[in-house]
Amino acid sequence: MVHGSENRLMDGILFDYGGTLVSNREADEIFYDILISLNIKIDRQIFASAFAGMNAYWHERYSSLPRGRRRSRCIMENCDTFLLESIGLTSNAGETAAMIEERWSAFDIRVAFPDAVDTLEAIRDAPVKTGIVSQNRMMSSELKNEIKSLGIAHQFDTIVTSEEQGFDKPDPRLFHAASSKLEIPPARLFHVGDIFDKDVAGALAAGMTPVLLDRDGTDKSGYVPKIRRLTELVPMVLSRD
């Protein structure tokens, strides 16, 4: 249930993307499943260690590159090759890395949550603007193409990603970028997200009113307003008396 903001009318709502609007698979899960699809069997703990090593390898060599260029196909194949060689798969590691990248999109499948679709449809004609604030490896144009494929792109007035803006959650500058694009002051914006340390903390720092999405009812922070389903937002938006 939402507490404390039912009667606070807002001019806009910002949504987190992965885990809030769409289902989200972790990169290590995707990588492991692709290896299995290539008949490469590896112990989970060994893989977890190798994946952590690959992330460190990427950070050391590529994290300082300009955003939008840090995760090119070539760079990711280099990182994949590093992981494969670290677990002893040195034969044809480059070719295997290329196959991993070719299969990535087929395994990294996102599906819009039903309550997200219902909520966006319910508030479509409400006098509020909507946007997405995502800590995402994609540029905003790439993310827009993805949500077009999900059939929800027309529901948003702006899309802001950390990769494009250069700031990660909870940096308030990422949230302020969305506020500026919508031309709505932060104090007149809700931000809805599922991770307290990123979404709630960032929105609070930006001067917005966060709404914590706790689908599984596992949050112990005591933070309010908090909802279990996105459809609980609808009365907050439509009741403007």
VOMARSE-194520 format. One record per residue (C-alpha): y, x, z; residue in one letter. Coordinates in steps of 0.02 Angstrom, whole numbers, plus 50000, padded with zeros to 5 digits. Example, Ala and Ser with C-alpha at 12.3 -4.5 7.8 and 13.67 -1.06 7.14 Angstrom:
2
497755061550390A499475068450357S
END
This chain:
241
500005000050000M501775005649968V502885007050120H504735009350138G505305007849956S504844990149905E506664984749902N507405000749835R507754997249652L507675011849534M508265015049358D506775025549307G505005030849346I504275047949312L502395050249305F501305065449327D500055066749185Y498325073749225G497505064749370G498845051349372T498945043749198L497375051649125V495735058649186S495795077449203N494415090449183R494635107649261E494615122249141A493145130649228D492095114849208E492495113949023I492105132448997F490435131149088Y489905115748989D490325124448825I489255139248875L487805127348911I488065119248740S487905136748664L486265139248758N487055152148872I486325149849045K487265157449190I487205155249379D488655144649441R489225157149572Q489175171549449I490155161049325F491445156249457A491745174549497S491875178949312A493075164649281F494195170449423A494145187849349G494655181049180M496135171949257N496685188249339A496485197149172Y497585184049087W498905184849223H499015203749219E499195204849029R499955188848967Y500845178949103S502495187849070S502535182448888L503745168448840P503075151248881R502345142848730G501605159548673R500595164348826R499025154748778R498865156948591S497165155548508R497065174548495C497505177148678I496245164348737M494875172048630E495285188948707N495115181348880C493495172748834D492815189248768T493295197548932F492315184549031L490795185748919L490755204648929E490995204049118S489355194449134I488425206149018G488535196048856L489215210448753T488275206548592S489375196248474N490565192348617A492035190348498G491085177948389E490525168148541T492305167848606A492885160448440A491555146848454M492115142848631I493895139848571E493275129648424E492315118148541R493635117048676W494535101348616S492885092048598A492475095448782F494245093748851D494265074948833I495595064948924R495525046148943V496945035249005A496535026849170F496405007849148P497675004749286D498885016549197A498765006549036V498954990149131D500454996549229T501375003449078L501094987248985E501704976849133A503334986549151I503664989048966R505054976148959D505774980249130A507544987549138P506925004949183V506625020949087K505005030449101T504505048549079G503125061349107I503325077049211V501785087749187S501255104949243Q500385107849079N499935121948960R500615111848815M502365110448747M503105093048757S502805089848571S500965094248592E500795082848742L501655068948646K500375070548508N498985069448637E499655053548716I499905046248543K498025047848521S497825038348684L498965024448623G500275026048760I501615037248683A502755022548644H502875018648830Q503885034348874F505695039048848D505445057548881T504105070648912I504385086649010V503085100449030T503115116049137S502605126848989E504145121648892E505395121549036Q504815137649116G504585130549292F503005124949381D502865111249511K503525109849644P505065118549573D506415104949574P507125111549410R505645104249317L506035087049389F507895089149359H507525092549175A506745075149161A508185067349257S509415075349135S508435069548982K508375051749047L510215052749098E509775045449268I510255053849433P508765060049536P509185047849676A508845033449556R507115039549505L505355037149570F504085050849535H502255045949544V500915059249560G499235062849640D499515080149719I500565080849877F501025099349868D501595098049687K502165080349654D502805074349821V503545091049873A504355093949704G505105076549691A505785077349868L506585094249831A507365086749675A508115072049771G506935058949700M505845046149788T504035051449770P502585039249768V500925047549810L499435041149710L497895042549822D496515034449719R495105039749834D495985036349998G495735054250054T497535059450087D497825064250269K499665068750256S500285052050321G501565051950182Y502275035350123V502575027550002P500765029049949K499715018649830I497885017549783R498165010449608R499605012149486L499694993349469T500454993149644E502024999849562L502294984049461V503084973349600P504244987749643M504884987949465V504904969449422L505624962849586S507474966349562R508274952849668D
END
